[in-house]
Amino acid sequence: MLRSLLIHGARSVVMHADKKTDALSRWIQRLVQRRGFNKAVVALANKQARIGWLVVTRGEVYQVRPA
């Protein structure tokens, strides 16, 4: 269930990334061009899962790194 929720959320983010210019959106756009839409979705879901795991296990607040 968690996997499908991560994939659905990532799919939404990837679909709208072409309208944005932040660092994550630029990373997604390059990934879509190199690997394709579905692989970019899975890569983003993986990235989100890893970030979430670190936030939960370390008990820290997520901070975006400057580009």
PQR file with spaces between the fields and no chain letter, atoms N, CA, C, O and H, PARSE charges and radii, in Angstrom:
ATOM       1  N    MET     1       0.830   -1.193    0.000 -0.4000 1.5000
ATOM       2  CA   MET     1       0.000    0.000    0.000 -0.0000 2.0000
ATOM       3  C    MET     1       0.874    1.255    0.000  0.5500 1.7000
ATOM       4  O    MET     1       0.618    2.198   -0.749 -0.5500 1.4000
ATOM       5  N    LEU     2       1.902    1.259    0.841 -0.4000 1.5000
ATOM       6  CA   LEU     2       2.793    2.416    0.891 -0.0000 2.0000
ATOM       7  C    LEU     2       3.485    2.624   -0.452  0.5500 1.7000
ATOM       8  O    LEU     2       3.622    3.757   -0.913 -0.5500 1.4000
ATOM       9  H    LEU     2       2.110    0.494    1.450  0.4000 1.0000
ATOM      10  N    ARG     3       3.919    1.535   -1.078 -0.4000 1.5000
ATOM      11  CA   ARG     3       4.582    1.638   -2.377 -0.0000 2.0000
ATOM      12  C    ARG     3       3.665    2.283   -3.407  0.5500 1.7000
ATOM      13  O    ARG     3       4.097    3.163   -4.152 -0.5500 1.4000
ATOM      14  H    ARG     3       3.808    0.614   -0.703  0.4000 1.0000
ATOM      15  N    SER     4       2.415    1.862   -3.458 -0.4000 1.5000
ATOM      16  CA   SER     4       1.508    2.430   -4.458 -0.0000 2.0000
ATOM      17  C    SER     4       1.222    3.906   -4.163  0.5500 1.7000
ATOM      18  O    SER     4       1.071    4.697   -5.093 -0.5500 1.4000
ATOM      19  H    SER     4       2.065    1.147   -2.853  0.4000 1.0000
ATOM      20  N    LEU     5       1.147    4.281   -2.903 -0.4000 1.5000
ATOM      21  CA   LEU     5       0.942    5.684   -2.564 -0.0000 2.0000
ATOM      22  C    LEU     5       2.146    6.534   -2.963  0.5500 1.7000
ATOM      23  O    LEU     5       1.984    7.646   -3.465 -0.5500 1.4000
ATOM      24  H    LEU     5       1.270    3.638   -2.148  0.4000 1.0000
ATOM      25  N    LEU     6       3.352    6.011   -2.740 -0.4000 1.5000
ATOM      26  CA   LEU     6       4.551    6.735   -3.155 -0.0000 2.0000
ATOM      27  C    LEU     6       4.592    6.902   -4.672  0.5500 1.7000
ATOM      28  O    LEU     6       4.941    7.971   -5.172 -0.5500 1.4000
ATOM      29  H    LEU     6       3.483    5.108   -2.332  0.4000 1.0000
ATOM      30  N    ILE     7       4.235    5.847   -5.404 -0.4000 1.5000
ATOM      31  CA   ILE     7       4.241    5.902   -6.867 -0.0000 2.0000
ATOM      32  C    ILE     7       3.193    6.896   -7.366  0.5500 1.7000
ATOM      33  O    ILE     7       3.485    7.696   -8.254 -0.5500 1.4000
ATOM      34  H    ILE     7       3.951    4.979   -4.998  0.4000 1.0000
ATOM      35  N    HIS     8       1.992    6.862   -6.818 -0.4000 1.5000
ATOM      36  CA   HIS     8       0.945    7.795   -7.243 -0.0000 2.0000
ATOM      37  C    HIS     8       1.349    9.239   -6.966  0.5500 1.7000
ATOM      38  O    HIS     8       1.145   10.114   -7.808 -0.5500 1.4000
ATOM      39  H    HIS     8       1.755    6.212   -6.096  0.4000 1.0000
ATOM      40  N    GLY     9       1.915    9.488   -5.803 -0.4000 1.5000
ATOM      41  CA   GLY     9       2.367   10.840   -5.480 -0.0000 2.0000
ATOM      42  C    GLY     9       3.494   11.297   -6.384  0.5500 1.7000
ATOM      43  O    GLY     9       3.507   12.440   -6.843 -0.5500 1.4000
ATOM      44  H    GLY     9       2.081    8.777   -5.120  0.4000 1.0000
ATOM      45  N    ALA    10       4.446   10.403   -6.642 -0.4000 1.5000
ATOM      46  CA   ALA    10       5.564   10.742   -7.519 -0.0000 2.0000
ATOM      47  C    ALA    10       5.077   10.995   -8.942  0.5500 1.7000
ATOM      48  O    ALA    10       5.582   11.891   -9.619 -0.5500 1.4000
ATOM      49  H    ALA    10       4.436    9.475   -6.269  0.4000 1.0000
ATOM      50  N    ARG    11       4.107   10.219   -9.394 -0.4000 1.5000
ATOM      51  CA   ARG    11       3.565   10.417  -10.744 -0.0000 2.0000
ATOM      52  C    ARG    11       2.969   11.822  -10.873  0.5500 1.7000
ATOM      53  O    ARG    11       3.150   12.481  -11.897 -0.5500 1.4000
ATOM      54  H    ARG    11       3.697    9.491   -8.844  0.4000 1.0000
ATOM      55  N    SER    12       2.280   12.268   -9.865 -0.4000 1.5000
ATOM      56  CA   SER    12       1.700   13.607   -9.891 -0.0000 2.0000
ATOM      57  C    SER    12       2.792   14.671   -9.939  0.5500 1.7000
ATOM      58  O    SER    12       2.685   15.641  -10.689 -0.5500 1.4000
ATOM      59  H    SER    12       2.134   11.733   -9.032  0.4000 1.0000
ATOM      60  N    VAL    13       3.828   14.494   -9.151 -0.4000 1.5000
ATOM      61  CA   VAL    13       4.926   15.461   -9.128 -0.0000 2.0000
ATOM      62  C    VAL    13       5.627   15.503  -10.480  0.5500 1.7000
ATOM      63  O    VAL    13       5.924   16.584  -10.987 -0.5500 1.4000
ATOM      64  H    VAL    13       3.915   13.706   -8.541  0.4000 1.0000
ATOM      65  N    VAL    14       5.893   14.340  -11.069 -0.4000 1.5000
ATOM      66  CA   VAL    14       6.586   14.284  -12.356 -0.0000 2.0000
ATOM      67  C    VAL    14       5.736   14.925  -13.456  0.5500 1.7000
ATOM      68  O    VAL    14       6.266   15.592  -14.345 -0.5500 1.4000
ATOM      69  H    VAL    14       5.651   13.462  -10.657  0.4000 1.0000
ATOM      70  N    MET    15       4.435   14.724  -13.395 -0.4000 1.5000
ATOM      71  CA   MET    15       3.559   15.305  -14.415 -0.0000 2.0000
ATOM      72  C    MET    15       3.603   16.827  -14.403  0.5500 1.7000
ATOM      73  O    MET    15       3.432   17.454  -15.449 -0.5500 1.4000
ATOM      74  H    MET    15       4.005   14.182  -12.673  0.4000 1.0000
ATOM      75  N    HIS    16       3.829   17.430  -13.248 -0.4000 1.5000
ATOM      76  CA   HIS    16       3.808   18.887  -13.127 -0.0000 2.0000
ATOM      77  C    HIS    16       5.206   19.502  -13.049  0.5500 1.7000
ATOM      78  O    HIS    16       5.328   20.720  -12.917 -0.5500 1.4000
ATOM      79  H    HIS    16       3.968   16.921  -12.398  0.4000 1.0000
ATOM      80  N    ALA    17       6.247   18.701  -13.127 -0.4000 1.5000
ATOM      81  CA   ALA    17       7.609   19.212  -12.990 -0.0000 2.0000
ATOM      82  C    ALA    17       8.033   20.108  -14.140  0.5500 1.7000
ATOM      83  O    ALA    17       8.898   20.965  -13.967 -0.5500 1.4000
ATOM      84  H    ALA    17       6.148   17.711  -13.235  0.4000 1.0000
ATOM      85  N    ASP    18       7.434   19.922  -15.318 -0.4000 1.5000
ATOM      86  CA   ASP    18       7.840   20.727  -16.468 -0.0000 2.0000
ATOM      87  C    ASP    18       7.408   22.189  -16.345  0.5500 1.7000
ATOM      88  O    ASP    18       7.868   23.034  -17.112 -0.5500 1.4000
ATOM      89  H    ASP    18       6.730   19.225  -15.458  0.4000 1.0000
ATOM      90  N    LYS    19       6.536   22.491  -15.397 -0.4000 1.5000
ATOM      91  CA   LYS    19       6.056   23.857  -15.207 -0.0000 2.0000
ATOM      92  C    LYS    19       6.867   24.618  -14.144  0.5500 1.7000
ATOM      93  O    LYS    19       6.597   25.787  -13.867 -0.5500 1.4000
ATOM      94  H    LYS    19       6.162   21.804  -14.774  0.4000 1.0000
ATOM      95  N    LYS    20       7.858   23.943  -13.556 -0.4000 1.5000
ATOM      96  CA   LYS    20       8.599   24.533  -12.442 -0.0000 2.0000
ATOM      97  C    LYS    20      10.089   24.594  -12.759  0.5500 1.7000
ATOM      98  O    LYS    20      10.567   23.939  -13.685 -0.5500 1.4000
ATOM      99  H    LYS    20       8.077   22.994  -13.780  0.4000 1.0000
ATOM     100  N    THR    21      10.817   25.390  -11.975 -0.4000 1.5000
ATOM     101  CA   THR    21      12.252   25.555  -12.230 -0.0000 2.0000
ATOM     102  C    THR    21      13.118   25.292  -10.994  0.5500 1.7000
ATOM     103  O    THR    21      14.315   25.580  -11.011 -0.5500 1.4000
ATOM     104  H    THR    21      10.429   25.922  -11.222  0.4000 1.0000
ATOM     105  N    ASP    22      12.532   24.752   -9.929 -0.4000 1.5000
ATOM     106  CA   ASP    22      13.338   24.472   -8.743 -0.0000 2.0000
ATOM     107  C    ASP    22      14.275   23.291   -9.018  0.5500 1.7000
ATOM     108  O    ASP    22      14.144   22.617  -10.040 -0.5500 1.4000
ATOM     109  H    ASP    22      11.560   24.518   -9.915  0.4000 1.0000
ATOM     110  N    ALA    23      15.208   23.046   -8.117 -0.4000 1.5000
ATOM     111  CA   ALA    23      16.238   22.027   -8.336 -0.0000 2.0000
ATOM     112  C    ALA    23      15.644   20.629   -8.527  0.5500 1.7000
ATOM     113  O    ALA    23      16.085   19.890   -9.407 -0.5500 1.4000
ATOM     114  H    ALA    23      15.315   23.594   -7.287  0.4000 1.0000
ATOM     115  N    LEU    24      14.660   20.261   -7.723 -0.4000 1.5000
ATOM     116  CA   LEU    24      14.057   18.939   -7.843 -0.0000 2.0000
ATOM     117  C    LEU    24      13.343   18.790   -9.188  0.5500 1.7000
ATOM     118  O    LEU    24      13.446   17.745   -9.830 -0.5500 1.4000
ATOM     119  H    LEU    24      14.302   20.861   -7.008  0.4000 1.0000
ATOM     120  N    SER    25      12.635   19.810   -9.608 -0.4000 1.5000
ATOM     121  CA   SER    25      11.923   19.756  -10.891 -0.0000 2.0000
ATOM     122  C    SER    25      12.896   19.660  -12.055  0.5500 1.7000
ATOM     123  O    SER    25      12.639   18.937  -13.018 -0.5500 1.4000
ATOM     124  H    SER    25      12.552   20.659   -9.086  0.4000 1.0000
ATOM     125  N    ARG    26      14.010   20.379  -11.980 -0.4000 1.5000
ATOM     126  CA   ARG    26      15.025   20.270  -13.043 -0.0000 2.0000
ATOM     127  C    ARG    26      15.620   18.866  -13.073  0.5500 1.7000
ATOM     128  O    ARG    26      15.855   18.317  -14.150 -0.5500 1.4000
ATOM     129  H    ARG    26      14.219   20.966  -11.198  0.4000 1.0000
ATOM     130  N    TRP    27      15.869   18.275  -11.894 -0.4000 1.5000
ATOM     131  CA   TRP    27      16.384   16.898  -11.817 -0.0000 2.0000
ATOM     132  C    TRP    27      15.393   15.932  -12.457  0.5500 1.7000
ATOM     133  O    TRP    27      15.787   15.042  -13.211 -0.5500 1.4000
ATOM     134  H    TRP    27      15.678   18.721  -11.019  0.4000 1.0000
ATOM     135  N    ILE    28      14.128   16.105  -12.161 -0.4000 1.5000
ATOM     136  CA   ILE    28      13.089   15.239  -12.718 -0.0000 2.0000
ATOM     137  C    ILE    28      13.030   15.393  -14.238  0.5500 1.7000
ATOM     138  O    ILE    28      12.939   14.397  -14.957 -0.5500 1.4000
ATOM     139  H    ILE    28      13.808   16.829  -11.549  0.4000 1.0000
ATOM     140  N    GLN    29      13.080   16.622  -14.729 -0.4000 1.5000
ATOM     141  CA   GLN    29      13.017   16.856  -16.170 -0.0000 2.0000
ATOM     142  C    GLN    29      14.176   16.172  -16.897  0.5500 1.7000
ATOM     143  O    GLN    29      13.980   15.557  -17.945 -0.5500 1.4000
ATOM     144  H    GLN    29      13.154   17.431  -14.146  0.4000 1.0000
ATOM     145  N    ARG    30      15.378   16.282  -16.339 -0.4000 1.5000
ATOM     146  CA   ARG    30      16.532   15.613  -16.959 -0.0000 2.0000
ATOM     147  C    ARG    30      16.363   14.107  -16.930  0.5500 1.7000
ATOM     148  O    ARG    30      16.698   13.421  -17.896 -0.5500 1.4000
ATOM     149  H    ARG    30      15.537   16.782  -15.488  0.4000 1.0000
ATOM     150  N    LEU    31      15.844   13.589  -15.823 -0.4000 1.5000
ATOM     151  CA   LEU    31      15.649   12.149  -15.689 -0.0000 2.0000
ATOM     152  C    LEU    31      14.604   11.638  -16.675  0.5500 1.7000
ATOM     153  O    LEU    31      14.782   10.570  -17.262 -0.5500 1.4000
ATOM     154  H    LEU    31      15.573   14.147  -15.039  0.4000 1.0000
ATOM     155  N    VAL    32      13.535   12.372  -16.863 -0.4000 1.5000
ATOM     156  CA   VAL    32      12.503   11.979  -17.830 -0.0000 2.0000
ATOM     157  C    VAL    32      13.098   11.936  -19.236  0.5500 1.7000
ATOM     158  O    VAL    32      12.803   11.021  -20.004 -0.5500 1.4000
ATOM     159  H    VAL    32      13.391   13.239  -16.387  0.4000 1.0000
ATOM     160  N    GLN    33      13.926   12.907  -19.577 -0.4000 1.5000
ATOM     161  CA   GLN    33      14.540   12.934  -20.899 -0.0000 2.0000
ATOM     162  C    GLN    33      15.489   11.754  -21.099  0.5500 1.7000
ATOM     163  O    GLN    33      15.529   11.166  -22.180 -0.5500 1.4000
ATOM     164  H    GLN    33      14.166   13.651  -18.953  0.4000 1.0000
ATOM     165  N    ARG    34      16.252   11.405  -20.062 -0.4000 1.5000
ATOM     166  CA   ARG    34      17.237   10.327  -20.183 -0.0000 2.0000
ATOM     167  C    ARG    34      16.617    8.944  -20.093  0.5500 1.7000
ATOM     168  O    ARG    34      16.960    8.061  -20.880 -0.5500 1.4000
ATOM     169  H    ARG    34      16.220   11.883  -19.184  0.4000 1.0000
ATOM     170  N    ARG    35      15.707    8.740  -19.145 -0.4000 1.5000
ATOM     171  CA   ARG    35      15.221    7.392  -18.829 -0.0000 2.0000
ATOM     172  C    ARG    35      13.764    7.132  -19.172  0.5500 1.7000
ATOM     173  O    ARG    35      13.350    5.979  -19.290 -0.5500 1.4000
ATOM     174  H    ARG    35      15.428    9.456  -18.506  0.4000 1.0000
ATOM     175  N    GLY    36      12.985    8.189  -19.333 -0.4000 1.5000
ATOM     176  CA   GLY    36      11.569    8.014  -19.611 -0.0000 2.0000
ATOM     177  C    GLY    36      10.717    8.335  -18.392  0.5500 1.7000
ATOM     178  O    GLY    36      11.203    8.432  -17.265 -0.5500 1.4000
ATOM     179  H    GLY    36      13.321    9.126  -19.237  0.4000 1.0000
ATOM     180  N    PHE    37       9.428    8.496  -18.664 -0.4000 1.5000
ATOM     181  CA   PHE    37       8.496    8.947  -17.631 -0.0000 2.0000
ATOM     182  C    PHE    37       8.378    7.962  -16.473  0.5500 1.7000
ATOM     183  O    PHE    37       8.530    8.351  -15.315 -0.5500 1.4000
ATOM     184  H    PHE    37       9.033    8.417  -19.580  0.4000 1.0000
ATOM     185  N    ASN    38       8.109    6.695  -16.772 -0.4000 1.5000
ATOM     186  CA   ASN    38       7.851    5.721  -15.703 -0.0000 2.0000
ATOM     187  C    ASN    38       9.072    5.480  -14.819  0.5500 1.7000
ATOM     188  O    ASN    38       8.936    5.332  -13.604 -0.5500 1.4000
ATOM     189  H    ASN    38       7.985    6.380  -17.713  0.4000 1.0000
ATOM     190  N    LYS    39      10.249    5.441  -15.410 -0.4000 1.5000
ATOM     191  CA   LYS    39      11.455    5.247  -14.598 -0.0000 2.0000
ATOM     192  C    LYS    39      11.730    6.468  -13.735  0.5500 1.7000
ATOM     193  O    LYS    39      12.230    6.341  -12.617 -0.5500 1.4000
ATOM     194  H    LYS    39      10.360    5.561  -16.397  0.4000 1.0000
ATOM     195  N    ALA    40      11.409    7.639  -14.243 -0.4000 1.5000
ATOM     196  CA   ALA    40      11.562    8.854  -13.440 -0.0000 2.0000
ATOM     197  C    ALA    40      10.599    8.837  -12.262  0.5500 1.7000
ATOM     198  O    ALA    40      10.953    9.273  -11.167 -0.5500 1.4000
ATOM     199  H    ALA    40      11.002    7.742  -15.151  0.4000 1.0000
ATOM     200  N    VAL    41       9.392    8.339  -12.476 -0.4000 1.5000
ATOM     201  CA   VAL    41       8.403    8.228  -11.399 -0.0000 2.0000
ATOM     202  C    VAL    41       8.924    7.312  -10.296  0.5500 1.7000
ATOM     203  O    VAL    41       8.860    7.659   -9.117 -0.5500 1.4000
ATOM     204  H    VAL    41       9.105    7.984  -13.365  0.4000 1.0000
ATOM     205  N    VAL    42       9.434    6.157  -10.672 -0.4000 1.5000
ATOM     206  CA   VAL    42       9.940    5.193   -9.691 -0.0000 2.0000
ATOM     207  C    VAL    42      11.169    5.758   -8.975  0.5500 1.7000
ATOM     208  O    VAL    42      11.326    5.562   -7.770 -0.5500 1.4000
ATOM     209  H    VAL    42       9.487    5.875  -11.630  0.4000 1.0000
ATOM     210  N    ALA    43      12.038    6.453   -9.704 -0.4000 1.5000
ATOM     211  CA   ALA    43      13.223    7.050   -9.085 -0.0000 2.0000
ATOM     212  C    ALA    43      12.828    8.114   -8.061  0.5500 1.7000
ATOM     213  O    ALA    43      13.420    8.191   -6.984 -0.5500 1.4000
ATOM     214  H    ALA    43      11.911    6.612  -10.683  0.4000 1.0000
ATOM     215  N    LEU    44      11.842    8.923   -8.390 -0.4000 1.5000
ATOM     216  CA   LEU    44      11.384    9.942   -7.441 -0.0000 2.0000
ATOM     217  C    LEU    44      10.731    9.308   -6.220  0.5500 1.7000
ATOM     218  O    LEU    44      10.960    9.751   -5.095 -0.5500 1.4000
ATOM     219  H    LEU    44      11.360    8.860   -9.264  0.4000 1.0000
ATOM     220  N    ALA    45       9.923    8.275   -6.430 -0.4000 1.5000
ATOM     221  CA   ALA    45       9.299    7.575   -5.303 -0.0000 2.0000
ATOM     222  C    ALA    45      10.376    6.983   -4.390  0.5500 1.7000
ATOM     223  O    ALA    45      10.249    7.029   -3.167 -0.5500 1.4000
ATOM     224  H    ALA    45       9.737    7.915   -7.345  0.4000 1.0000
ATOM     225  N    ASN    46      11.414    6.439   -4.975 -0.4000 1.5000
ATOM     226  CA   ASN    46      12.530    5.891   -4.201 -0.0000 2.0000
ATOM     227  C    ASN    46      13.218    6.993   -3.407  0.5500 1.7000
ATOM     228  O    ASN    46      13.529    6.811   -2.230 -0.5500 1.4000
ATOM     229  H    ASN    46      11.517    6.401   -5.969  0.4000 1.0000
ATOM     230  N    LYS    47      13.454    8.130   -4.044 -0.4000 1.5000
ATOM     231  CA   LYS    47      14.096    9.252   -3.366 -0.0000 2.0000
ATOM     232  C    LYS    47      13.242    9.727   -2.193  0.5500 1.7000
ATOM     233  O    LYS    47      13.764    9.999   -1.112 -0.5500 1.4000
ATOM     234  H    LYS    47      13.202    8.277   -5.000  0.4000 1.0000
ATOM     235  N    GLN    48      11.932    9.827   -2.406 -0.4000 1.5000
ATOM     236  CA   GLN    48      11.028   10.262   -1.338 -0.0000 2.0000
ATOM     237  C    GLN    48      11.009    9.255   -0.182  0.5500 1.7000
ATOM     238  O    GLN    48      10.974    9.645    0.985 -0.5500 1.4000
ATOM     239  H    GLN    48      11.508    9.606   -3.284  0.4000 1.0000
ATOM     240  N    ALA    49      11.033    7.969   -0.509 -0.4000 1.5000
ATOM     241  CA   ALA    49      11.036    6.940    0.537 -0.0000 2.0000
ATOM     242  C    ALA    49      12.319    7.020    1.367  0.5500 1.7000
ATOM     243  O    ALA    49      12.280    6.904    2.592 -0.5500 1.4000
ATOM     244  H    ALA    49      11.061    7.652   -1.457  0.4000 1.0000
ATOM     245  N    ARG    50      13.450    7.218    0.697 -0.4000 1.5000
ATOM     246  CA   ARG    50      14.726    7.319    1.427 -0.0000 2.0000
ATOM     247  C    ARG    50      14.758    8.552    2.318  0.5500 1.7000
ATOM     248  O    ARG    50      15.237    8.489    3.450 -0.5500 1.4000
ATOM     249  H    ARG    50      13.482    7.313   -0.298  0.4000 1.0000
ATOM     250  N    ILE    51      14.252    9.674    1.815 -0.4000 1.5000
ATOM     251  CA   ILE    51      14.202   10.893    2.623 -0.0000 2.0000
ATOM     252  C    ILE    51      13.282   10.683    3.823  0.5500 1.7000
ATOM     253  O    ILE    51      13.629   11.039    4.949 -0.5500 1.4000
ATOM     254  H    ILE    51      13.863    9.726    0.895  0.4000 1.0000
ATOM     255  N    GLY    52      12.109   10.103    3.575 -0.4000 1.5000
ATOM     256  CA   GLY    52      11.170    9.838    4.667 -0.0000 2.0000
ATOM     257  C    GLY    52      11.749    8.927    5.726  0.5500 1.7000
ATOM     258  O    GLY    52      11.559    9.156    6.921 -0.5500 1.4000
ATOM     259  H    GLY    52      11.827    9.813    2.661  0.4000 1.0000
ATOM     260  N    TRP    53      12.456    7.895    5.294 -0.4000 1.5000
ATOM     261  CA   TRP    53      13.075    6.955    6.234 -0.0000 2.0000
ATOM     262  C    TRP    53      14.098    7.674    7.120  0.5500 1.7000
ATOM     263  O    TRP    53      14.128    7.457    8.331 -0.5500 1.4000
ATOM     264  H    TRP    53      12.611    7.709    4.324  0.4000 1.0000
ATOM     265  N    LEU    54      14.929    8.520    6.526 -0.4000 1.5000
ATOM     266  CA   LEU    54      15.922    9.248    7.313 -0.0000 2.0000
ATOM     267  C    LEU    54      15.277   10.217    8.293  0.5500 1.7000
ATOM     268  O    LEU    54      15.733   10.348    9.429 -0.5500 1.4000
ATOM     269  H    LEU    54      14.905    8.696    5.542  0.4000 1.0000
ATOM     270  N    VAL    55      14.235   10.888    7.867 -0.4000 1.5000
ATOM     271  CA   VAL    55      13.538   11.830    8.758 -0.0000 2.0000
ATOM     272  C    VAL    55      12.951   11.085    9.954  0.5500 1.7000
ATOM     273  O    VAL    55      13.049   11.549   11.090 -0.5500 1.4000
ATOM     274  H    VAL    55      13.864   10.782    6.945  0.4000 1.0000
ATOM     275  N    VAL    56      12.339    9.925    9.694 -0.4000 1.5000
ATOM     276  CA   VAL    56      11.716    9.164   10.780 -0.0000 2.0000
ATOM     277  C    VAL    56      12.760    8.560   11.713  0.5500 1.7000
ATOM     278  O    VAL    56      12.620    8.646   12.933 -0.5500 1.4000
ATOM     279  H    VAL    56      12.260    9.548    8.771  0.4000 1.0000
ATOM     280  N    THR    57      13.800    7.952   11.157 -0.4000 1.5000
ATOM     281  CA   THR    57      14.772    7.261   12.001 -0.0000 2.0000
ATOM     282  C    THR    57      15.664    8.208   12.782  0.5500 1.7000
ATOM     283  O    THR    57      16.065    7.902   13.905 -0.5500 1.4000
ATOM     284  H    THR    57      13.914    7.882   10.166  0.4000 1.0000
ATOM     285  N    ARG    58      15.979    9.357   12.196 -0.4000 1.5000
ATOM     286  CA   ARG    58      16.841   10.315   12.888 -0.0000 2.0000
ATOM     287  C    ARG    58      16.052   11.326   13.711  0.5500 1.7000
ATOM     288  O    ARG    58      16.624   12.021   14.551 -0.5500 1.4000
ATOM     289  H    ARG    58      15.654    9.606   11.283  0.4000 1.0000
ATOM     290  N    GLY    59      14.763   11.414   13.481 -0.4000 1.5000
ATOM     291  CA   GLY    59      13.942   12.359   14.221 -0.0000 2.0000
ATOM     292  C    GLY    59      14.246   13.802   13.902  0.5500 1.7000
ATOM     293  O    GLY    59      14.064   14.680   14.745 -0.5500 1.4000
ATOM     294  H    GLY    59      14.299   10.849   12.798  0.4000 1.0000
ATOM     295  N    GLU    60      14.710   14.057   12.683 -0.4000 1.5000
ATOM     296  CA   GLU    60      15.065   15.411   12.288 -0.0000 2.0000
ATOM     297  C    GLU    60      13.980   16.019   11.410  0.5500 1.7000
ATOM     298  O    GLU    60      13.098   15.325   10.904 -0.5500 1.4000
ATOM     299  H    GLU    60      14.857   13.343   11.998  0.4000 1.0000
ATOM     300  N    VAL    61      14.069   17.323   11.247 -0.4000 1.5000
ATOM     301  CA   VAL    61      13.175   18.030   10.343 -0.0000 2.0000
ATOM     302  C    VAL    61      13.857   18.068    8.978  0.5500 1.7000
ATOM     303  O    VAL    61      15.054   18.339    8.888 -0.5500 1.4000
ATOM     304  H    VAL    61      14.785   17.887   11.658  0.4000 1.0000
ATOM     305  N    TYR    62      13.091   17.794    7.906 -0.4000 1.5000
ATOM     306  CA   TYR    62      13.649   17.805    6.555 -0.0000 2.0000
ATOM     307  C    TYR    62      13.974   19.230    6.136  0.5500 1.7000
ATOM     308  O    TYR    62      13.153   20.135    6.285 -0.5500 1.4000
ATOM     309  H    TYR    62      12.118   17.574    7.979  0.4000 1.0000
ATOM     310  N    GLN    63      15.174   19.419    5.613 -0.4000 1.5000
ATOM     311  CA   GLN    63      15.590   20.726    5.109 -0.0000 2.0000
ATOM     312  C    GLN    63      16.095   20.550    3.684  0.5500 1.7000
ATOM     313  O    GLN    63      16.925   19.682    3.412 -0.5500 1.4000
ATOM     314  H    GLN    63      15.841   18.684    5.492  0.4000 1.0000
ATOM     315  N    VAL    64      15.599   21.364    2.794 -0.4000 1.5000
ATOM     316  CA   VAL    64      16.042   21.315    1.397 -0.0000 2.0000
ATOM     317  C    VAL    64      17.445   21.892    1.306  0.5500 1.7000
ATOM     318  O    VAL    64      17.733   22.961    1.845 -0.5500 1.4000
ATOM     319  H    VAL    64      14.925   22.069    3.015  0.4000 1.0000
ATOM     320  N    ARG    65      18.320   21.157    0.607 -0.4000 1.5000
ATOM     321  CA   ARG    65      19.669   21.656    0.393 -0.0000 2.0000
ATOM     322  C    ARG    65      19.636   22.735   -0.672  0.5500 1.7000
ATOM     323  O    ARG    65      18.907   22.604   -1.655 -0.5500 1.4000
ATOM     324  H    ARG    65      18.087   20.289    0.170  0.4000 1.0000
ATOM     325  N    PRO    66      20.411   23.802   -0.499 -0.5600 1.5000
ATOM     326  CA   PRO    66      20.455   24.846   -1.539  0.2800 2.0000
ATOM     327  C    PRO    66      21.079   24.296   -2.814  0.5500 1.7000
ATOM     328  O    PRO    66      21.985   23.464   -2.770 -0.5500 1.4000
ATOM     329  N    ALA    67      20.579   24.772   -3.950 -0.4000 1.5000
ATOM     330  CA   ALA    67      21.072   24.282   -5.245 -0.0000 2.0000
ATOM     331  C    ALA    67      22.384   24.883   -5.617  0.5500 1.7000
ATOM     332  O    ALA    67      22.928   24.571   -6.677 -0.5500 1.4000
ATOM     333  H    ALA    67      19.843   25.448   -3.986  0.4000 1.0000
